[in-house]
Amino acid sequence: MLAKRVGELPADGDWIFEPKWDGFRALIFRDGDEILIQSRDSKPLNRYFPELVEVLVAVLRGYELHDDDAIHAVRIVRAALHGFVSLEREGGFAMPIDVDESYRRLVNTLDHGLGLLRP
């Protein structure tokens, strides 16, 4: 459910304000090697996620996926990265091994596997 913007809080009632920091919903656009990450209300988010831009460029570079193949690729990348981050945040891996190395390997696997989607 999307929040509704209002100019000010209602005068009656006890209100507590707390920002939502547990996640972002973003749209990602690509034009060649240029990546734009933006919120639903068109605010740029690249500055908050510079490492994500590098990953997206690396994963999507050269695939030239179109139409349904591009949609499948986006779903695959989103599901894999979201699942990895969600599990790690909840302590789901709990293994004494470098999680950054596992993440790099996940990205490399996606990088190689997405090429199979090309018609």
C-alpha positions as a Markdown table, in Angstrom:
| # | Residue | x | y | z |
|---|---|---|---|---|
| 1 | Met | 0.0 | 0.0 | 0.0 |
| 2 | Leu | 1.4 | 3.4 | -1.0 |
| 3 | Ala | 1.6 | 6.1 | 1.6 |
| 4 | Lys | -0.5 | 9.3 | 0.9 |
| 5 | Arg | 1.4 | 12.6 | 1.0 |
| 6 | Val | -0.1 | 15.3 | 3.2 |
| 7 | Gly | 1.0 | 18.8 | 4.0 |
| 8 | Glu | 1.0 | 18.3 | 7.8 |
| 9 | Leu | 0.0 | 15.8 | 10.4 |
| 10 | Pro | -3.5 | 15.9 | 11.8 |
| 11 | Ala | -3.8 | 18.2 | 14.9 |
| 12 | Asp | -5.6 | 15.6 | 17.0 |
| 13 | Gly | -4.0 | 12.4 | 18.3 |
| 14 | Asp | -0.5 | 11.4 | 19.5 |
| 15 | Trp | 1.7 | 11.1 | 16.5 |
| 16 | Ile | 5.2 | 9.6 | 16.2 |
| 17 | Phe | 7.2 | 10.1 | 13.0 |
| 18 | Glu | 9.5 | 7.3 | 12.0 |
| 19 | Pro | 11.2 | 7.1 | 8.6 |
| 20 | Lys | 11.0 | 3.9 | 6.7 |
| 21 | Trp | 14.6 | 2.6 | 6.4 |
| 22 | Asp | 14.0 | -1.1 | 5.7 |
| 23 | Gly | 14.1 | -0.8 | 2.0 |
| 24 | Phe | 13.7 | 1.1 | -1.2 |
| 25 | Arg | 11.5 | 0.5 | -4.2 |
| 26 | Ala | 13.2 | 1.7 | -7.3 |
| 27 | Leu | 13.0 | 1.8 | -11.0 |
| 28 | Ile | 16.1 | 1.2 | -13.0 |
| 29 | Phe | 16.7 | 2.6 | -16.5 |
| 30 | Arg | 19.6 | 1.8 | -18.9 |
| 31 | Asp | 20.8 | 3.8 | -21.9 |
| 32 | Gly | 24.0 | 2.2 | -23.1 |
| 33 | Asp | 26.3 | 2.1 | -20.1 |
| 34 | Glu | 24.4 | 4.8 | -18.3 |
| 35 | Ile | 22.2 | 3.6 | -15.4 |
| 36 | Leu | 19.5 | 5.7 | -13.7 |
| 37 | Ile | 18.0 | 4.5 | -10.4 |
| 38 | Gln | 15.0 | 6.5 | -9.4 |
| 39 | Ser | 12.1 | 6.3 | -7.0 |
| 40 | Arg | 8.5 | 5.9 | -8.1 |
| 41 | Asp | 8.1 | 9.7 | -7.8 |
| 42 | Ser | 11.1 | 10.2 | -10.2 |
| 43 | Lys | 13.7 | 11.2 | -7.5 |
| 44 | Pro | 17.2 | 10.1 | -8.4 |
| 45 | Leu | 18.7 | 7.4 | -6.1 |
| 46 | Asn | 22.1 | 6.7 | -7.8 |
| 47 | Arg | 24.0 | 8.6 | -5.1 |
| 48 | Tyr | 22.6 | 6.3 | -2.4 |
| 49 | Phe | 23.7 | 3.1 | -4.2 |
| 50 | Pro | 26.9 | 3.8 | -6.2 |
| 51 | Glu | 28.0 | 0.1 | -5.8 |
| 52 | Leu | 24.6 | -1.0 | -7.2 |
| 53 | Val | 25.2 | 1.0 | -10.4 |
| 54 | Glu | 28.5 | -0.8 | -11.0 |
| 55 | Val | 26.9 | -4.2 | -10.5 |
| 56 | Leu | 23.9 | -3.4 | -12.8 |
| 57 | Val | 26.2 | -2.2 | -15.5 |
| 58 | Ala | 28.4 | -5.3 | -15.2 |
| 59 | Val | 25.4 | -7.6 | -15.2 |
| 60 | Leu | 23.5 | -6.0 | -18.1 |
| 61 | Arg | 26.4 | -5.0 | -20.3 |
| 62 | Gly | 26.3 | -6.5 | -23.7 |
| 63 | Tyr | 23.2 | -8.7 | -23.4 |
| 64 | Glu | 21.1 | -6.7 | -25.8 |
| 65 | Leu | 18.0 | -8.3 | -24.4 |
| 66 | His | 14.7 | -7.1 | -25.6 |
| 67 | Asp | 11.0 | -7.4 | -24.8 |
| 68 | Asp | 10.2 | -10.6 | -22.9 |
| 69 | Asp | 13.8 | -11.6 | -22.5 |
| 70 | Ala | 14.6 | -8.3 | -20.8 |
| 71 | Ile | 11.7 | -8.8 | -18.4 |
| 72 | His | 12.8 | -12.3 | -17.5 |
| 73 | Ala | 16.4 | -11.0 | -16.9 |
| 74 | Val | 15.1 | -8.2 | -14.6 |
| 75 | Arg | 13.0 | -10.8 | -12.6 |
| 76 | Ile | 16.0 | -13.1 | -12.3 |
| 77 | Val | 18.4 | -10.4 | -11.1 |
| 78 | Arg | 15.8 | -9.0 | -8.7 |
| 79 | Ala | 14.9 | -12.3 | -7.2 |
| 80 | Ala | 18.5 | -13.4 | -6.7 |
| 81 | Leu | 19.8 | -10.2 | -5.2 |
| 82 | His | 16.7 | -9.6 | -3.0 |
| 83 | Gly | 16.8 | -13.2 | -1.8 |
| 84 | Phe | 20.5 | -13.0 | -1.0 |
| 85 | Val | 20.2 | -9.7 | 0.9 |
| 86 | Ser | 17.0 | -10.9 | 2.8 |
| 87 | Leu | 18.6 | -14.1 | 3.9 |
| 88 | Glu | 21.8 | -12.4 | 5.0 |
| 89 | Arg | 20.0 | -9.7 | 6.9 |
| 90 | Glu | 18.0 | -12.3 | 8.8 |
| 91 | Gly | 21.1 | -14.3 | 9.6 |
| 92 | Gly | 20.0 | -17.1 | 7.2 |
| 93 | Phe | 23.5 | -18.0 | 6.1 |
| 94 | Ala | 25.2 | -18.0 | 9.5 |
| 95 | Met | 28.3 | -19.5 | 8.0 |
| 96 | Pro | 31.9 | -18.6 | 8.8 |
| 97 | Ile | 32.8 | -17.6 | 5.3 |
| 98 | Asp | 33.2 | -14.2 | 3.6 |
| 99 | Val | 29.7 | -13.1 | 2.6 |
| 100 | Asp | 31.1 | -10.5 | 0.2 |
| 101 | Glu | 32.8 | -13.4 | -1.8 |
| 102 | Ser | 29.5 | -15.3 | -1.9 |
| 103 | Tyr | 27.9 | -12.1 | -3.2 |
| 104 | Arg | 30.6 | -11.6 | -5.9 |
| 105 | Arg | 30.1 | -15.2 | -7.0 |
| 106 | Leu | 26.3 | -14.7 | -7.2 |
| 107 | Val | 26.8 | -11.7 | -9.4 |
| 108 | Asn | 29.3 | -13.6 | -11.6 |
| 109 | Thr | 26.8 | -16.5 | -11.9 |
| 110 | Leu | 24.1 | -14.1 | -12.9 |
| 111 | Asp | 26.5 | -12.4 | -15.3 |
| 112 | His | 27.3 | -15.6 | -17.1 |
| 113 | Gly | 23.8 | -17.1 | -16.9 |
| 114 | Leu | 21.9 | -14.2 | -18.3 |
| 115 | Gly | 23.6 | -14.6 | -21.6 |
| 116 | Leu | 21.6 | -17.8 | -22.1 |
| 117 | Leu | 18.4 | -15.7 | -22.3 |
| 118 | Arg | 19.5 | -14.2 | -25.5 |
| 119 | Pro | 17.4 | -15.6 | -28.4 |
